[in-house]
Structure formats: C-alpha cells, structure tokens
C-alpha cells in the first residue's frame, strides 16, 4: 500500500492547487476572513486579530489531527492526476497496471467512476503542512463515496464535524495578553501593583471549519477564563497567592482607582526588591476554555489553550526623605 504524501501539486475540487494540509498562512493573517486548505473551508471572521495575536497552546498533550480524509477529486480530476504518473513509469509496471485495473482506466465511459460524475467524490488524504507525528497514517489512497453515503467505517480519520472542530481549534487566534498595571511606568518596592485586562481585548473568538461538498461544519469557540501572572523574579508576591486571577463578572482583575491605595488588589503583584538598571520580565498568560458545536448536533469541550506575552516592569526603591 503506497504511503500518501503531501499533495501540494494535486488539483482537487474546490482547491486551486490541491493543498496537502492546513494553509501555512491560515490564521496568521487575522485580516484574512476565509481560506480553503486541506479540503476544508475556514471562516475566520470571528477570529482574534492584530499584530500581537497568536495560536493557542494546548494545556494538555492534545494536538489536532495530523492527517485526515476528505473529498478531493471528481472522476475527471482523478484521471488527470493519475495518468501522468503511470505514463512516467516512475512507480513500476506492476504497480501501474494494478492501479489502472483498480480504477477501471481502460473503460472510456466508466473508468474512474465517470458514469457517477456529480453523484459523489473520490476521497483522499490531506496532511498538515508541518508534518507532525502520525502524518503518514492516512495511507489508503483515493476511495469513492457516493453523495449522501458515509465513508467506510474503517477510515478512522474520515472528516466529520468532530474532526472539523479539531481542525478549527488549530486555526483559532487570540489577541495578545498585555495587562494594565497601576502604578504605570514604574512601580515601587513593597508597593502592591494592580493588574487587570481590558474586557474589550479578550472577548470570545471562534473559527468555523466546513466541507461544503458534504454540508457539514463545526465551530470551535475560545473564551477566556483566567490570567496567570509570573512576576519574572522569585522576590515577589502575587495576588492571589497562586498567581492565577479568575474571570469574575465578565472581567479579570480590577482597575485601580483613587482611594484604593490601602486595599489588596484582587489581581496583581508586589515586588520585594528593585529591578536596578533593568526591568523584570512579567509573564502574563491567559487561559482560554475551548468548546465546539457541530452541524450534526454533536459538541463538547476541547482542551483548554494558553496564550501569553512578556512585558517589562521597572521596580524602583522608595526614596527616603532626609530632614
């Protein structure tokens, strides 16, 4: 059985140049609303944007499918793809002959299922462009599925709403995590520094993945649930002590305002020593809960994801006044 490799040069239905897997630009450019890649159409109109946006990192060992099967060729397109390979004699006479027999290539009317044009598709494998472990598992080669029929049960990676949800997860982009600090600019040793996020910067985001030829789709939605602060030095105390600030009443943390100087911030940090002539690299990581819904009524949870950023915090000694 031949191992299926990336199909970048294959021209399949709904593809401009075949696309072996996820478009390398998909999700990176937040201004791109829609993209077709790997036999799947991604609607990113509700995705996070901006120059600081990025992909979620799963909080578990989970990763999206390395390969999957989806409709790829009409009968005519499969013939156009395979015949040049056979004519080149690069795969050996015996293999070529077996392939010609498999697809009934000698029959002008029924070869490659041309008598079923418009009534189904040849499905084939698609592979993620970065070739993660397991990318070679989808090695069955093209197989026919009539319109309205389910793919063979043995094809474990045949595209379904559940598979689409995982592929959509990989396309989700969330905005950068830069917390607002008070005091701003520079804080003082042993002075509680308040931290919070602007609610407008971390609204839920989502991506919908679909296969129009099959009429199926799934949407993966990411919603922020907590912010974790790592001060950048062990000589610091976080609020709360765990360093994780939960989403409460639609916000994370609380903006500082005049009159709160004597209060302990619900989210923040207190540095116990000066940063000297440098700054401490405060790491702010937002955890996002990811759920999905499918066109078949199925849905549920996907692994939480994280996305963070580092920002410099200058900490100064409190200057004593000599009298």
KEKE-3310 file (N, C-alpha, C; in steps of 0.2 Angstrom, whole numbers, plus 5000, padded with zeros to 4 digits):
npx = (5004:5003:5011:5003:5008:5011:5000:5003:5004:4993:4978:4963:4944:4937:4949:4963:4976:4977:4983:4990:4988:4984:4983:4998:4997:4985:4976:4986:4987:4976:4967:4963:4948:4943:4948:4953:4959:4967:4956:4946:4935:4939:4931:4935:4930:4927:4938:4952:4962:4975:4992:4998:4992:4990:4992:4984:4991:4989:4984:4986:4993:4987:4984:4980:4972:4984:4983:4970:4955:4946:4934:4941:4943:4935:4928:4935:4945:4953:4957:4965:4975:4981:4985:4996:5006:5007:5011:5023:5031:5037:5034:5034:5030:5021:5014:5008:5000:4991:4985:4979:4969:4962:4956:4948:4953:4954:4941:4932:4920:4916:4927:4937:4925:4917:4905:4898:4899:4896:4888:4895:4912:4929:4938:4953:4968:4974:4987:4994:5004:5016:5020:5017:5020:5013:5008:5009:4999:4987:4985:4978:4975:4966:4948:4931:4916:4899:4887:4879:4881:4890:4908:4918:4918:4930:4939:4946:4950:4942:4934:4923:4911:4917:4930:4932:4930:4942:4951:4947:4950:4964:4966:4961:4965:4970:4969:4984:4991:4992:4993:4986:4994:4995:5004:5008:5021:5032:5034:5035:5046:5039:5026:5010:5005:4993:4984:4975:4964:4958:4942:4937:4947:4948:4937:4926:4932:4931:4931:4925:4925:4922:4915:4909:4905:4900:4891:4893:4899:4909:4911:4923:4925:4933:4935:4940:4946:4954:4969:4986:4999:5016:5029:5043:5053:5059:5058:5045:5028:5012:4995:4980:4988:4991:4994:4985:4972:4955:4942:4929:4913:4913:4926:4943:4953:4954:4952:4963:4959:4958:4959:4960:4972:4975:4970:4970:4975:4964:4970:4986:5003:5017:5033:5048:5060:5071:5072:5084:5095:5088:5074:5060:5055:5039:5027:5012:4999:4985:4972:4962:4945:4940:4927:4916:4904:4894:4887:4880:4874:4881:4894:4905:4918:4935:4952:4959:4967:4982:4989:5001:5011:5026:5030:5040:5044:5048:5055:5057:5067:5059:5061:5069:5066:5077:5078)
npy = (4994:5011:5024:5039:5055:5073:5083:5094:5097:5092:5094:5096:5096:5111:5116:5127:5123:5110:5108:5101:5101:5111:5128:5137:5150:5152:5159:5166:5178:5189:5197:5190:5183:5171:5155:5142:5126:5110:5103:5109:5122:5137:5148:5163:5175:5178:5178:5181:5196:5207:5213:5207:5195:5177:5159:5147:5137:5120:5115:5102:5086:5085:5087:5093:5084:5075:5071:5068:5062:5068:5073:5075:5073:5075:5062:5065:5073:5065:5056:5065:5067:5055:5048:5054:5050:5036:5036:5040:5030:5029:5023:5009:4995:4985:4990:5001:4994:4988:4998:5004:4994:4994:5007:5005:5010:5008:5008:5019:5026:5022:5022:5027:5030:5039:5038:5041:5054:5069:5063:5060:5058:5056:5052:5057:5058:5071:5082:5089:5104:5105:5092:5084:5071:5055:5059:5051:5042:5041:5032:5026:5029:5035:5034:5030:5038:5039:5052:5057:5046:5038:5038:5024:5014:5010:5020:5029:5042:5049:5064:5072:5082:5082:5080:5091:5101:5100:5103:5116:5122:5122:5133:5144:5160:5171:5187:5197:5196:5208:5216:5229:5239:5247:5256:5264:5263:5264:5254:5253:5246:5234:5239:5236:5231:5234:5224:5221:5217:5224:5222:5223:5218:5204:5196:5182:5171:5164:5150:5143:5128:5120:5108:5111:5102:5091:5097:5099:5105:5113:5123:5130:5137:5149:5155:5167:5162:5163:5172:5171:5176:5178:5185:5187:5186:5178:5185:5191:5194:5187:5192:5184:5172:5161:5166:5166:5174:5174:5174:5186:5191:5195:5201:5202:5204:5220:5237:5250:5263:5280:5280:5267:5264:5258:5245:5228:5222:5212:5206:5205:5211:5211:5218:5213:5218:5229:5232:5237:5244:5238:5228:5219:5204:5202:5189:5187:5176:5170:5159:5150:5143:5130:5126:5116:5115:5106:5103:5092:5091:5087:5090:5098:5099:5105:5103:5115:5131:5141:5157:5169:5183:5193:5207:5221:5226:5240:5242:5252:5258:5264:5281:5288:5302:5314:5324)
npz = (5000:4995:5003:5008:5003:5005:4996:4988:4974:4968:4960:4966:4968:4972:4976:4973:4970:4975:4989:5002:5016:5031:5027:5026:5029:5035:5047:5053:5047:5052:5046:5035:5030:5026:5021:5010:5013:5014:5009:5017:5022:5030:5041:5047:5052:5064:5072:5082:5080:5075:5077:5088:5090:5092:5091:5100:5114:5118:5134:5137:5131:5120:5102:5086:5072:5063:5050:5038:5030:5016:5003:4987:4973:4958:4946:4934:4938:4945:4936:4928:4937:4940:4928:4921:4931:4929:4916:4917:4921:4933:4945:4943:4932:4937:4948:4942:4933:4941:4947:4936:4934:4946:4945:4934:4922:4908:4903:4894:4897:4910:4918:4932:4938:4930:4925:4936:4939:4947:4957:4968:4976:4974:4988:4997:5006:5017:5023:5037:5035:5042:5045:5057:5070:5065:5053:5042:5043:5036:5024:5013:5000:4986:4988:4983:4987:4987:4985:5000:5006:5020:5023:5022:5037:5042:5039:5049:5051:5043:5037:5049:5058:5071:5068:5061:5070:5078:5069:5066:5079:5078:5070:5077:5083:5096:5104:5109:5126:5136:5151:5160:5171:5188:5199:5184:5171:5181:5196:5214:5226:5237:5236:5232:5216:5205:5193:5178:5165:5150:5146:5133:5125:5126:5122:5118:5104:5088:5076:5061:5053:5038:5026:5012:5001:5007:5016:5030:5045:5059:5073:5083:5098:5108:5124:5137:5153:5164:5171:5172:5182:5181:5190:5185:5194:5208:5220:5224:5227:5223:5219:5218:5229:5222:5209:5199:5192:5192:5180:5183:5185:5171:5169:5171:5185:5193:5189:5195:5206:5212:5230:5233:5238:5250:5249:5246:5230:5219:5209:5205:5209:5220:5222:5229:5229:5220:5203:5198:5186:5176:5171:5176:5168:5167:5165:5157:5156:5147:5150:5140:5138:5128:5117:5107:5093:5082:5065:5065:5077:5088:5100:5112:5124:5121:5123:5135:5131:5130:5129:5129:5135:5137:5147:5151:5168:5178:5193:5207:5221:5236:5239:5252:5263:5269:5283)
capx = (5000:5008:5010:5001:5012:5008:4998:5003:5003:4987:4972:4956:4939:4937:4956:4967:4982:4977:4984:4991:4985:4982:4987:5003:4995:4979:4976:4992:4984:4970:4963:4960:4942:4941:4953:4952:4965:4966:4949:4941:4935:4939:4928:4939:4928:4926:4944:4956:4966:4980:4999:5001:4988:4993:4989:4983:4995:4985:4987:4987:4997:4982:4986:4975:4974:4990:4980:4963:4952:4940:4933:4947:4943:4929:4931:4939:4951:4957:4961:4970:4980:4985:4988:5003:5010:5008:5014:5030:5034:5041:5031:5035:5025:5016:5010:5004:4995:4986:4981:4974:4964:4958:4951:4945:4955:4953:4934:4931:4914:4915:4934:4937:4918:4915:4897:4895:4900:4890:4885:4900:4918:4935:4941:4960:4971:4977:4992:4996:5010:5022:5021:5018:5020:5007:5005:5009:4994:4982:4989:4974:4974:4959:4942:4925:4910:4893:4884:4874:4884:4895:4914:4919:4919:4937:4943:4945:4951:4937:4931:4917:4911:4921:4937:4932:4931:4949:4955:4946:4954:4971:4965:4959:4970:4968:4973:4989:4989:4996:4989:4987:4997:4995:5006:5010:5028:5037:5031:5040:5047:5034:5020:5006:5004:4986:4984:4969:4964:4953:4937:4936:4953:4948:4930:4927:4934:4929:4933:4921:4928:4917:4916:4903:4903:4896:4886:4895:4903:4909:4914:4927:4925:4938:4933:4945:4943:4959:4975:4991:5005:5023:5032:5049:5058:5056:5057:5039:5022:5007:4988:4981:4995:4993:4996:4980:4966:4949:4937:4924:4908:4915:4932:4949:4957:4950:4956:4965:4956:4959:4955:4961:4979:4976:4967:4974:4972:4962:4974:4992:5010:5021:5040:5051:5067:5072:5075:5090:5095:5085:5067:5058:5050:5032:5024:5005:4997:4978:4969:4955:4941:4938:4921:4914:4897:4894:4881:4876:4871:4886:4898:4908:4924:4941:4957:4960:4973:4985:4992:5004:5016:5030:5031:5045:5041:5053:5054:5062:5067:5056:5066:5068:5067:5081:5076)
capy = (5000:5017:5029:5046:5061:5079:5083:5101:5098:5089:5099:5093:5100:5116:5118:5130:5119:5104:5109:5095:5102:5117:5133:5140:5157:5152:5161:5170:5185:5190:5201:5185:5181:5164:5152:5135:5122:5103:5101:5112:5130:5140:5155:5166:5182:5180:5176:5186:5199:5211:5210:5203:5189:5171:5152:5144:5131:5116:5114:5095:5084:5085:5090:5092:5078:5076:5069:5066:5060:5072:5074:5078:5073:5072:5057:5068:5076:5059:5053:5069:5067:5048:5045:5056:5046:5030:5036:5042:5024:5030:5018:5002:4992:4981:4994:5005:4990:4986:5005:5005:4990:4997:5012:5003:5016:5006:5010:5026:5028:5021:5022:5032:5031:5044:5037:5044:5061:5073:5059:5058:5061:5052:5055:5056:5061:5078:5081:5096:5106:5104:5085:5081:5064:5052:5062:5046:5036:5041:5029:5021:5031:5038:5029:5033:5039:5042:5058:5055:5040:5039:5035:5017:5014:5008:5026:5032:5049:5052:5070:5073:5088:5081:5081:5098:5105:5100:5107:5123:5124:5124:5140:5149:5165:5175:5193:5197:5197:5214:5218:5236:5239:5253:5261:5263:5265:5260:5253:5253:5240:5233:5243:5232:5234:5232:5222:5220:5216:5227:5217:5223:5214:5197:5193:5175:5171:5157:5148:5138:5124:5116:5105:5112:5097:5087:5100:5098:5110:5113:5129:5130:5144:5150:5160:5167:5160:5166:5175:5169:5181:5176:5191:5187:5186:5174:5190:5195:5191:5188:5192:5179:5169:5156:5170:5165:5178:5171:5179:5187:5196:5197:5204:5199:5209:5226:5243:5254:5270:5284:5278:5260:5263:5254:5239:5222:5221:5206:5203:5210:5208:5215:5216:5214:5221:5234:5229:5240:5247:5234:5228:5212:5201:5199:5185:5186:5171:5170:5153:5150:5137:5129:5122:5116:5113:5103:5103:5086:5092:5085:5096:5097:5103:5103:5105:5122:5133:5146:5162:5174:5188:5196:5214:5223:5230:5243:5242:5256:5258:5270:5286:5291:5309:5316:5330)
capz = (5000:4995:5008:5005:5005:5004:4989:4986:4967:4966:4959:4968:4968:4977:4978:4967:4969:4979:4996:5006:5023:5033:5023:5030:5031:5038:5054:5054:5045:5055:5041:5030:5033:5024:5017:5009:5014:5016:5008:5022:5021:5037:5041:5052:5053:5072:5075:5085:5075:5077:5076:5094:5091:5091:5091:5107:5115:5122:5141:5138:5126:5114:5096:5080:5068:5058:5043:5038:5023:5014:4996:4984:4966:4954:4942:4929:4941:4947:4930:4926:4942:4940:4921:4920:4935:4926:4910:4918:4923:4939:4950:4941:4928:4940:4952:4937:4930:4946:4948:4931:4935:4951:4943:4928:4917:4901:4901:4892:4900:4917:4921:4937:4940:4926:4925:4943:4939:4950:4962:4973:4975:4976:4994:4998:5012:5017:5028:5040:5032:5046:5045:5064:5071:5063:5046:5036:5045:5031:5018:5010:4993:4984:4988:4981:4992:4984:4989:5005:5010:5025:5021:5025:5044:5043:5038:5056:5050:5038:5040:5052:5062:5077:5065:5059:5076:5080:5064:5068:5085:5076:5067:5082:5085:5101:5105:5114:5133:5139:5156:5163:5178:5191:5195:5177:5170:5186:5202:5219:5231:5243:5234:5228:5209:5202:5186:5175:5157:5147:5143:5125:5122:5127:5120:5114:5097:5086:5069:5059:5048:5034:5020:5008:4997:5012:5020:5037:5048:5066:5076:5089:5102:5114:5129:5142:5160:5169:5169:5177:5182:5184:5191:5182:5199:5214:5225:5223:5230:5218:5222:5224:5230:5216:5203:5194:5193:5188:5177:5188:5182:5165:5169:5175:5189:5194:5188:5201:5206:5218:5236:5234:5239:5256:5248:5242:5223:5218:5204:5205:5211:5224:5221:5236:5228:5215:5196:5197:5180:5171:5172:5177:5163:5169:5160:5158:5151:5148:5148:5136:5138:5121:5116:5100:5091:5075:5061:5067:5084:5092:5103:5119:5126:5118:5128:5136:5127:5133:5125:5134:5132:5142:5147:5156:5174:5181:5200:5210:5228:5238:5241:5259:5263:5274:5286)
cpx = (5004:5006:5009:5006:5008:5006:4998:5002:4997:4981:4966:4951:4939:4944:4959:4973:4983:4977:4984:4988:4984:4987:4992:5001:4989:4979:4981:4990:4977:4965:4960:4954:4941:4947:4951:4958:4963:4959:4944:4941:4934:4936:4931:4937:4927:4932:4947:4961:4971:4987:5001:4997:4992:4989:4989:4988:4991:4988:4988:4992:4993:4985:4981:4977:4980:4988:4973:4961:4946:4939:4938:4946:4936:4933:4936:4946:4956:4961:4966:4976:4985:4988:4995:5008:5012:5012:5022:5034:5039:5040:5032:5029:5019:5012:5006:4998:4989:4982:4976:4968:4959:4953:4948:4947:4954:4946:4933:4925:4913:4922:4934:4930:4915:4907:4894:4896:4894:4887:4889:4907:4923:4938:4948:4962:4974:4981:4993:5003:5016:5023:5022:5018:5013:5004:5005:5003:4989:4985:4985:4973:4967:4954:4936:4919:4904:4890:4879:4876:4889:4902:4914:4921:4927:4942:4942:4946:4947:4934:4924:4916:4916:4928:4937:4933:4938:4953:4954:4950:4961:4971:4963:4965:4966:4972:4979:4987:4994:4992:4991:4989:4996:4999:5009:5017:5033:5033:5037:5040:5042:5028:5016:5004:4998:4987:4977:4969:4958:4948:4936:4942:4953:4941:4931:4928:4932:4931:4928:4924:4922:4919:4910:4900:4899:4891:4887:4900:4904:4913:4917:4927:4929:4936:4938:4942:4948:4965:4980:4997:5011:5027:5039:5055:5055:5055:5051:5033:5016:5000:4984:4987:4997:4995:4991:4974:4961:4945:4931:4919:4911:4922:4937:4953:4952:4954:4957:4961:4958:4955:4956:4968:4980:4973:4972:4971:4970:4966:4980:4998:5013:5028:5043:5058:5067:5074:5081:5090:5091:5077:5066:5053:5044:5029:5017:5002:4989:4976:4963:4952:4939:4932:4920:4907:4898:4887:4877:4873:4876:4890:4901:4914:4930:4946:4958:4966:4975:4988:4995:5009:5020:5031:5036:5041:5047:5051:5059:5061:5063:5061:5065:5070:5071:5079:5082)
cpy = (5006:5021:5036:5051:5067:5080:5090:5102:5095:5094:5095:5098:5105:5119:5122:5126:5113:5105:5103:5095:5109:5123:5136:5147:5157:5154:5165:5178:5186:5194:5196:5182:5173:5162:5144:5131:5115:5101:5104:5119:5132:5147:5158:5173:5183:5178:5182:5189:5203:5208:5206:5196:5183:5165:5150:5138:5127:5115:5106:5093:5083:5089:5089:5087:5080:5074:5067:5065:5065:5071:5078:5079:5072:5066:5060:5071:5070:5056:5058:5069:5060:5046:5048:5052:5040:5030:5038:5036:5024:5026:5011:4999:4989:4985:4998:5001:4989:4993:5006:5000:4992:5002:5011:5008:5014:5008:5017:5030:5028:5021:5028:5034:5038:5044:5040:5051:5065:5069:5057:5060:5055:5056:5053:5059:5068:5078:5088:5098:5105:5097:5083:5074:5061:5055:5057:5041:5036:5039:5025:5023:5033:5032:5033:5033:5042:5047:5055:5049:5042:5036:5028:5018:5013:5015:5030:5040:5053:5059:5070:5080:5088:5083:5089:5103:5105:5104:5115:5126:5126:5131:5146:5154:5170:5182:5192:5199:5202:5217:5225:5235:5246:5252:5259:5266:5262:5260:5253:5247:5240:5237:5238:5235:5230:5230:5220:5220:5220:5222:5217:5219:5207:5194:5186:5176:5164:5156:5143:5134:5120:5113:5105:5106:5092:5090:5099:5104:5110:5120:5128:5137:5144:5156:5161:5165:5162:5169:5173:5174:5178:5183:5192:5187:5182:5179:5194:5190:5192:5188:5189:5176:5164:5160:5169:5169:5175:5176:5179:5193:5199:5201:5200:5204:5215:5233:5247:5261:5273:5281:5271:5258:5258:5247:5234:5221:5213:5202:5208:5206:5213:5213:5218:5217:5225:5230:5232:5244:5244:5234:5220:5210:5198:5195:5185:5181:5170:5163:5153:5143:5136:5124:5121:5113:5111:5103:5097:5086:5090:5091:5094:5101:5100:5105:5113:5124:5139:5151:5167:5179:5191:5204:5216:5228:5233:5244:5246:5256:5265:5275:5289:5298:5311:5323:5333)
cpz = (5000:5000:5005:5007:5004:4997:4987:4978:4964:4966:4960:4968:4973:4979:4971:4965:4973:4987:5000:5013:5024:5029:5028:5033:5035:5046:5056:5052:5047:5051:5036:5033:5032:5020:5016:5009:5016:5015:5013:5021:5028:5036:5048:5054:5060:5075:5078:5080:5079:5077:5082:5095:5089:5092:5099:5108:5120:5129:5142:5132:5119:5108:5090:5076:5063:5051:5043:5030:5022:5006:4993:4977:4963:4950:4937:4932:4943:4941:4928:4931:4941:4933:4920:4925:4932:4920:4911:4920:4929:4945:4949:4937:4932:4944:4947:4934:4935:4948:4942:4931:4940:4949:4937:4922:4910:4898:4900:4896:4907:4921:4926:4939:4936:4925:4931:4944:4942:4956:4967:4972:4977:4983:4994:5004:5011:5023:5031:5037:5036:5048:5053:5064:5069:5056:5041:5038:5039:5024:5013:5002:4992:4985:4987:4987:4988:4988:4993:5009:5015:5022:5025:5033:5046:5042:5045:5056:5045:5041:5043:5056:5068:5074:5064:5065:5079:5075:5065:5074:5083:5073:5071:5084:5090:5102:5110:5121:5136:5145:5158:5170:5181:5198:5188:5176:5175:5192:5208:5223:5236:5242:5230:5221:5207:5195:5184:5168:5155:5144:5136:5122:5122:5127:5117:5107:5095:5078:5067:5053:5045:5028:5016:5004:5001:5016:5028:5039:5056:5068:5083:5092:5108:5118:5135:5149:5165:5167:5174:5176:5185:5184:5187:5187:5205:5220:5224:5226:5225:5222:5216:5224:5225:5210:5198:5196:5188:5185:5181:5185:5176:5164:5173:5178:5190:5193:5194:5200:5212:5224:5237:5236:5245:5255:5245:5235:5222:5213:5204:5207:5216:5224:5227:5235:5221:5209:5194:5190:5174:5173:5173:5171:5166:5163:5162:5153:5153:5146:5145:5136:5131:5120:5108:5099:5084:5072:5063:5074:5090:5095:5109:5120:5122:5123:5129:5133:5131:5128:5130:5131:5138:5141:5153:5162:5177:5189:5204:5218:5230:5241:5248:5259:5269:5277:5290)
residu = (UNK:UNK:UNK:UNK:UNK:UNK:UNK:UNK:UNK:UNK:UNK:UNK:UNK:UNK:UNK:UNK:UNK:UNK:UNK:UNK:UNK:UNK:UNK:UNK:UNK:UNK:UNK:UNK:UNK:UNK:UNK:UNK:UNK:UNK:UNK:UNK:UNK:UNK:UNK:UNK:UNK:UNK:UNK:UNK:UNK:UNK:UNK:UNK:UNK:UNK:UNK:UNK:UNK:UNK:UNK:UNK:UNK:UNK:UNK:UNK:UNK:UNK:UNK:UNK:UNK:UNK:UNK:UNK:UNK:UNK:UNK:UNK:UNK:UNK:UNK:UNK:UNK:UNK:UNK:UNK:UNK:UNK:UNK:UNK:UNK:UNK:UNK:UNK:UNK:UNK:UNK:UNK:UNK:UNK:UNK:UNK:UNK:UNK:UNK:UNK:UNK:UNK:UNK:UNK:UNK:UNK:UNK:UNK:UNK:UNK:UNK:UNK:UNK:UNK:UNK:UNK:UNK:UNK:UNK:UNK:UNK:UNK:UNK:UNK:UNK:UNK:UNK:UNK:UNK:UNK:UNK:UNK:UNK:UNK:UNK:UNK:UNK:UNK:UNK:UNK:UNK:UNK:UNK:UNK:UNK:UNK:UNK:UNK:UNK:UNK:UNK:UNK:UNK:UNK:UNK:UNK:UNK:UNK:UNK:UNK:UNK:UNK:UNK:UNK:UNK:UNK:UNK:UNK:UNK:UNK:UNK:UNK:UNK:UNK:UNK:UNK:UNK:UNK:UNK:UNK:UNK:UNK:UNK:UNK:UNK:UNK:UNK:UNK:UNK:UNK:UNK:UNK:UNK:UNK:UNK:UNK:UNK:UNK:UNK:UNK:UNK:UNK:UNK:UNK:UNK:UNK:UNK:UNK:UNK:UNK:UNK:UNK:UNK:UNK:UNK:UNK:UNK:UNK:UNK:UNK:UNK:UNK:UNK:UNK:UNK:UNK:UNK:UNK:UNK:UNK:UNK:UNK:UNK:UNK:UNK:UNK:UNK:UNK:UNK:UNK:UNK:UNK:UNK:UNK:UNK:UNK:UNK:UNK:UNK:UNK:UNK:UNK:UNK:UNK:UNK:UNK:UNK:UNK:UNK:UNK:UNK:UNK:UNK:UNK:UNK:UNK:UNK:UNK:UNK:UNK:UNK:UNK:UNK:UNK:UNK:UNK:UNK:UNK:UNK:UNK:UNK:UNK:UNK:UNK:UNK:UNK:UNK:UNK:UNK:UNK:UNK:UNK:UNK:UNK:UNK:UNK:UNK:UNK:UNK:UNK:UNK:UNK:UNK:UNK:UNK:UNK:UNK:UNK:UNK:UNK:UNK:UNK:UNK:UNK:UNK:UNK:UNK:UNK:UNK:UNK:UNK:UNK:UNK)
# end
